[in-house]
């Protein structure tokens, strides 16, 4: 190895232009996917207390948000429905209603901003009164019976205009089942973004608030979401989803699981996304509001850490903030 004094690593750190020239990773607006919530009504922007600056948006407000995203150069958005509790039941039947909230939202956004990509979650938790991602009978999640409903859910979403189907439920075999259903219905070109390594995490709390699911969850999700102690298992999950037809895979949460992002990307060399989840966002926002951190610097540093770990794209509630900061840097 080269040694001091003939080698001085500080030489390339002397000025901003030198540091930029030798930078190994960079974040661009093309790496960003905005994540947000849609609710019934008109002109609605409901604040979410546990996620400062994030709102539940009515469809008209969501359309306006999509237009702003496009003006900032953000090319994709992931939309989650905050479903009225009156429409929730044990089977999550509203998930397969072609006129449900998420389908109407997708159609409206596609009509107004057709060039923006739309990602839709496939899971039953926004629609079930027990807040689980699958069918629950006598305290047990029914894996195979859930698959049939997830396929129907995926189909109503792509018919509404969704570009990328994102199964987040963590049922075994769901990617293959959805791929077959999409292909059989003539949607061979629709992509599947699999939440391949989704961990049973404490970082999801504010998200459940946003979906009005706080206090609804019966038990926990540890029988289907991954154990935080495991990393080899993540590679098995990803390998199975790729074999079943996933086009893109995702690791969730983000910052606490950078080792998983790195292992997945290095092992499979597949398009790999990471989700900066609600708890990560809330921690950043709370620290920033209290003046404990340099908000802008920490946000960009976090985005860069995702890229350095191997992520090709980042789902984040702070996507607009990042896009605006990148414009200032440029």
WOBELCOR-V397601 format. One record per backbone hydrogen bond with DSSP energy under -1.0 kcal/mol. CO is the residue of the C=O (numbers start at 0). NH is the residue of the N-H. E is the energy in kcal/mol with one decimal. If there is no record, write none. Layout:
BEGIN
<<CO:NH:E> <CO:NH:E>>
END
This chain:
BEGIN
<<2:6:-1.9> <7:10:-1.9> <9:12:-1.7> <14:18:-2.4> <15:19:-2.5> <16:20:-1.8> <17:21:-1.7> <27:30:-2.0> <28:31:-1.5> <30:313:-3.3> <32:315:-2.5> <33:77:-3.2> <35:79:-2.1> <36:56:-2.5> <37:81:-3.0> <43:57:-2.0> <45:55:-2.8> <47:50:-2.4> <50:53:-2.2> <53:47:-1.9> <55:45:-2.5> <56:38:-2.5> <57:61:-2.6> <58:62:-2.2> <59:63:-1.7> <60:64:-2.1> <61:65:-2.4> <62:66:-2.0> <63:67:-1.9> <64:68:-2.7> <65:69:-2.3> <66:70:-1.7> <67:71:-1.5> <68:73:-2.3> <69:72:-1.1> <74:116:-3.1> <75:33:-1.9> <76:118:-2.8> <77:35:-2.1> <79:37:-2.3> <80:82:-1.0> <83:86:-2.1> <84:87:-1.2> <91:94:-2.0> <92:95:-1.5> <93:96:-1.3> <96:99:-1.9> <99:103:-2.3> <100:104:-2.2> <101:105:-2.5> <102:106:-2.3> <103:107:-2.1> <104:108:-2.4> <105:109:-2.7> <106:110:-2.0> <107:111:-1.9> <108:112:-3.5> <112:115:-1.8> <116:76:-2.3> <117:162:-1.7> <117:163:-2.1> <118:78:-1.8> <119:165:-2.9> <121:167:-1.8> <123:126:-2.1> <123:127:-1.2> <126:88:-1.6> <129:217:-1.6> <132:123:-1.6> <134:141:-2.5> <136:139:-1.8> <139:136:-2.7> <141:145:-1.4> <142:146:-1.4> <145:149:-2.3> <146:150:-2.1> <147:151:-1.6> <148:152:-2.6> <149:153:-2.6> <150:154:-2.0> <151:155:-2.1> <152:156:-1.7> <153:157:-2.3> <154:158:-2.0> <155:159:-1.0> <156:161:-2.3> <162:190:-1.5> <163:119:-2.4> <164:192:-2.8> <165:121:-2.4> <166:194:-2.1> <170:173:-1.4> <172:176:-2.0> <173:177:-2.5> <174:178:-2.6> <175:179:-2.2> <176:180:-2.1> <177:181:-2.8> <178:182:-2.5> <179:183:-2.5> <180:184:-1.4> <181:186:-3.2> <182:185:-1.6> <186:189:-1.4> <190:164:-2.8> <191:246:-2.0> <191:247:-1.9> <193:195:-2.5> <193:249:-2.1> <196:251:-2.3> <197:225:-2.8> <198:200:-1.2> <202:278:-2.5> <203:207:-1.6> <204:208:-1.5> <205:209:-2.3> <206:210:-1.6> <207:212:-3.2> <208:211:-1.7> <212:215:-2.5> <220:223:-1.4> <220:224:-2.8> <225:199:-3.3> <226:229:-2.1> <230:234:-1.1> <231:235:-1.4> <232:236:-2.4> <233:237:-2.6> <234:238:-2.5> <235:239:-2.2> <236:240:-2.1> <237:241:-2.5> <238:242:-2.2> <239:243:-1.8> <240:245:-2.6> <241:244:-1.1> <247:193:-2.6> <248:272:-3.1> <249:196:-2.2> <250:274:-1.8> <251:198:-2.5> <253:256:-2.3> <254:257:-1.0> <256:260:-1.9> <257:261:-2.4> <258:262:-2.3> <259:263:-2.8> <260:264:-2.4> <261:265:-2.5> <262:266:-2.1> <263:267:-2.5> <264:268:-2.0> <270:248:-2.3> <271:311:-3.7> <272:250:-2.0> <273:314:-2.8> <274:276:-1.2> <276:280:-2.4> <277:281:-2.9> <278:282:-2.1> <279:283:-2.1> <280:284:-2.7> <281:285:-2.8> <282:286:-2.3> <283:287:-2.3> <284:288:-2.9> <285:289:-1.5> <286:291:-2.4> <287:290:-1.5> <292:294:-1.1> <293:297:-2.7> <294:298:-2.4> <295:299:-2.3> <296:300:-2.3> <297:301:-2.4> <298:302:-2.2> <299:303:-2.3> <300:304:-1.9> <301:305:-1.6> <302:306:-1.8> <303:307:-2.8> <304:308:-1.8> <305:310:-2.4> <312:273:-1.8> <313:32:-2.4> <314:275:-2.9> <315:34:-1.2> <315:318:-1.1> <317:321:-2.5> <318:322:-2.6> <319:323:-2.4> <320:324:-2.1> <321:325:-2.6> <322:326:-1.5> <323:327:-1.4> <324:328:-2.0> <325:329:-2.5>>
END
